[in-house]
């Protein structure tokens, strides 16, 4: 399943875990491989004061002098970054519009890029996201897709769970299962450590409803999404 036209770069498995690289054919809500847990629970507020102290201790433990010029403000700066990263916009309800004559039209919103943090290494991962769905009387405002992606990116994540969470949220909003989400991830935990495969990309695809059962539709989604991704 790694030969989808959407993904031109070499597709590799990033983590040495049993998780599959391409999550193809799993229906939202049925993903047994990724248990429902961390990423779905409401996060507690960040204790910035404590984070500041701990970053200072981390610098010392790393053999640095936290008091030296250049590092003296780093703990507070890092704490402030954590706070903003983990506190994206308040969880606003995503609204949909009734448009009964749009049934069966394929809508693809692609070219979205969000940054998240890999929960295994606390290193950044860039996630390029394309979302497709078939409106069944309900359409989502186009600007909402990026917000949904941003919200699930703003936490400690794994790409597979991110893909599923976005697909489930879209399915919930449109009230149907005809949803496809493709994500192409660049993981710094792979690019800058260990094997240093800078060109490596991880692809995940979650499809439901007609996208799961109609290969032509699924292919159309991937082709359009690839076109929207640009020449990266
Ligand atoms: Zn990682």
Boltz pocket constraint, residues with backbone or C-beta under 6 A from the ligand:
constraints:
  - pocket:
      binder: B
      contacts: [[A, 118], [A, 119], [A, 120], [A, 121], [A, 122], [A, 123], [A, 187], [A, 189], [A, 190]]
      max_distance: 6.0
